[in-house]
Amino acid sequence: MFSLGSWLPALPGLAWGWALLDTLLQGLVGACAVSVLCSLLKVYLYIQCLKGCTLLSLLQSTGERRVLELLHVAVLTGVLALVGSRVAALVVLEFSLRAVSTVLSLGKGAHSSQLYLLCQYSLGCGVSCGLSFLLEGAPHGTCNLGLAAGLAGLLATYARRLARHVCTLYELHSRGRYCGICILLLAAGHGIPRLLRNALAITFAVADLAAVALINRDLVPPTVAAPAPHPLQRSCGRAPAGGRVTRRCCTGGWAVYQTVLVRMGGLFILLLTVGRWTDILHILISLLGELWCLLHAGIMLEACRRQ
């Protein structure tokens, strides 16, 4: 293993170029993680829709739009690359606190699939933030990110192929019982939410640790006679209200977008006091990323609500 830039002269322009490449690779890994999540949820919802949901044909049509899937990954990669590590850390912590509050209040409710769809952008920020923290100062960070991006792209490709296969042939193969993949999904497809829950729990646990470290380093206000409230304290104070907004979003379509505006508005006000002017721009970019993810998953959100 070698560093791609180790044999090049130490020029400021080259250093900036390698930093840009690192952020793009981090964004690509995060976008691929979101793509895998959406593909597996699409498989699960399609199997559930065979039991009587009227959105079966719409879900089947989404599995055939390859260009839109690639466009979704490309746009999300750009958004995650533009968002700074401070804003990504706050997005991850805010969603984690809100998700814990919602899960504790709902118990084992029927809204878990919808909560997975709502965490798309936060998952991308968490993966990007975690990679930024874990590989900070690593001598071969660019090569490691390249390998991670290759593996993530491979997983996203196979997950998309699985979703396309299920949306096209599952109904026929499950009746004929001559496709190994469809037979496996017929027997164990109900376990996909549990698989996603465990994977997301591990991912957000690592991302939360990285986010706390980044916030303590970059957003802690200077020590004065009367210290200002810590950003973590303000985020924890908004968690119960965020949980109430998340529970309301499970009842209607427009409320999903309302909760995004409330979340980003709270982070916007927080960064007006302890952030920089670039953080304000990153919050606006994050708002676009959240809306982009929700628009892409609109049919799946509707399927979750009808279930």
N, C-alpha and C positions, 0 to 999 in steps of 0.2 A: 504494500500500500504506500502511495506517495502523494504528496500534496501537489496539485496542478500548478499552483503559483510559486512553488519553492524555488524554481530555477529562473524565474523572471526577476528583473530589477525592481527594487522597492520604490515604485513611483506612486504618487497620490492617486492618479487616475486609475491605475491598475487595482489599487486597494479598493477604490470606490466600485469598480466593476465587479470584483469578487464579492463585495458586500451585497451588491444588487443581485448577483447570481444566487447567493445564499438565501436571500429573502424570497426570490422567485421559487426556488426549490422547496423552501418551507411552505409557501403558499400552495404549491402543487401537491405536496403530501397531505396538507389539510383538506384541499378540494377533493382528492381521491378518497380520503376517509369519509367525507360527506357523501360521495358518490356510492361507496360501498353500503353505507347506512340506508340510503334511499333505495338502492336496488334490492336489498334484503327485505326492507319493509314493503316494497312493491310486490315481491314474491308472496309474502305473508298475507297481504291484503287481497291479492288476487285469489289465493286459495280460500280465504274467508268469503269473498264475494261470490264464489260458486254456490254458496249456500242460500243465495236469495237476494243479494244486493243488486240494485239496478245500475250500478256504475261499472259493471263488468266490461262492457264494450269500451268505455272510456279508459279504464286501466289497461285494457289490451292495446289500445292505440298508443298509449304512452310508451309501451315497451318496444314499439317499432320506430321511434324517432331517434335515430342514432345521431343525426346532426345536432339536434337540440341538446342531447346529453353531452356531447363534446363541447358545445357552446357554453353549457352550464358550468362544466369543469374549468374552461378557459376563463370565463368571467370571474368565477369564484377564486381562481388562482390569482388573478390580478388584484382583486379586492383584498385578499388576505396578505398579499405582498405589500400593498400600500399601507395597511393598518399597522401602526407602531406596536411595539411590544407592551407599552404601558396600557394602551387602550384595550389590546387583546387580553391582557391580564385582568383588567376590570370587568370585561365582558364575561370571561370565564367564571370569575368569582361571583358575579351578580347572578348568573344563571344557576350556578351550583347551589347557592343559598336559596334561590327561588324554587328550584327543583326539589330540594330536600323538604322545604316547607309544604310544597304541593303534595309530595308523596306521603308525608306524615299525616296530612289532613284528609287525603282521599283513601289512604290504605290501599287495598288491592282493588282499585276501581278499574273501570273499562277505558280509562283515558290514557293508558300507558303508551299506546301506539302514537297517539297524537302528541304526547310529550316528547317522544323520540323525534318526531318531525319538527317540533319547535326548537330542538337543540341543534339543528343543522349548522347554523353559522357559529354558534358557541363551540361546537365540536371542532370546526375548522380552526377557530382561534385558539382552542386548547392545544391542538396538535402543533400548530405553528409556534405558540408560546413555549410549550414544553421542549420542542426541538431547539429553539433559540437559547433557552436556559441550559439545557444539557450539553449542547455543543459549543457553548461560549468559551473561547480561548483554546479550543481543540486544535492541534496542529494539522489534522487532516479533516477539518470540518466540512469542507466543500465536497470531498470524496464521499464522506459518510452521508451527507445529504443527497448526493447523487444516487447512492445505493438505496437509500430510503425511498427516494422518489421512484426509482425503478420498481422496487417491490410494491409500493403503494399503487403505481399504475397497473402492474400486473394483477393485483387483487381487484382493483376497480374494473378492469377489463373482463375478468372472469365473472365478477358479480353482475355486470351488465349483460353478459351472455346468458347467465342463468336466468335473469329476469326476462330477457327476450324469449328464451326457450319456454319458460313457464307461461308467459302471456300468449304464446302462439300455440303450443302443443300440449299443455298440461291437461286440459279438459279431455282431449282425445287419448293421451297416454295413460291417464289415471283410470279410464274405463277399460282400456285394452290390457293394462298391466304388463307392458312389454318395454318399458323405459326405466332403467335403474334409478335415474335422478328423480323422475316423477313418482316412482314407487316409494323412494326414500322420503320425499316431501309429503306424500300421502300419509306415511306412518309417523313422521316426526316433524312435520311442518309447524305444528302448534308450539314447538319449542323455540322457534325463531325469536320471539320477544324475550325469552329468558336468556338466550345467547347474547342478544343486543344489550340487555340490561347489565350483564356481567362485563361485557367489553367496554361499555360506556362508563361503568363504575370505575374500572381500572384506569381508563384514559383520563377521566376527569379528576381522579385522585392525584395522578402524576401532574396534570395541568394545574391543579389548585396549589400544589406545593411550589411549582415553578412560578405561578402568579403571585403568591405571597412573597417569595423571595424578590421578584422583580419590583413589586410595589414597595416593599421595605427599602429597596435600594434607590428607586427613582422618584417615588411620590411622597415620601415621608417629609413633612414640613420641617423647616429648620427649628432648632431648639431655642425657644424664647421663654420669657417669664411666664406667659400664659399660653402653653402650646395649643395649636389648633387641633381639632378632632382628626384622628387618623382616618385615611380613606377606607380602611377595613371596617372601622366603626360605623362610618356612614353607610357603607354597603350593607352591613348587618342590620342597621336600623331600617333600611328599605326592604329587607327580605320579606317580612310578613305582608306588607302591602303588595309586593310583587307576586306573592303566592296567591293572594285574593284575585289579582288580575288574571293570573294563569288559570285559576279555576273558572273564572267567567269566560275565558277564551274557549273553553270546551263546549260552550253552548251555542255559539254562533260564528258565522264566517268573518264578519267585519270585526268582531272582538279580537280575533287573532292579530289583526293589524293594529288594533288599538293598544294591545299590550306591548307591541314592539315600540310604538311611539312613546308610551309611558316609560319603558325601560331605558330607551336611549335618551329621553328627556331628563331622567334622573341622573344618568351618567354625564350628560352635557352640563347640568348644573354643578355636579361635583367637580368636574374638570375646570369649570370657570374659576374655582377657588384654589385648586392645588395643581392644576395642569399647566400646559404651555399652549401657545396658539396653534401649534401643529396638532396637538391632541384634539382640539375642537374640530379641525378638518378631518381627523381620523374618525371621530364620532359620526360625522355626516357620512363618511364612506361606509362605516359599519351599518348605519341605517339602511343605506342602499343594498348592502350585502344581505341583511336580514330580509328585506322586502323581496330581493331576488330569489332567495331560497324559498320563501313562502309562496311566491308565484309559481315557481317550478314544481312545488309539491301541492298545488291547489287541489287536484283531483284526489290525491291520497288523503288530504285533510278532510275533504267532503266524505270520503268513504269511512274514515274513522268516526266522524260525527253521526253518520247514519247507522253505524253499528252500535 
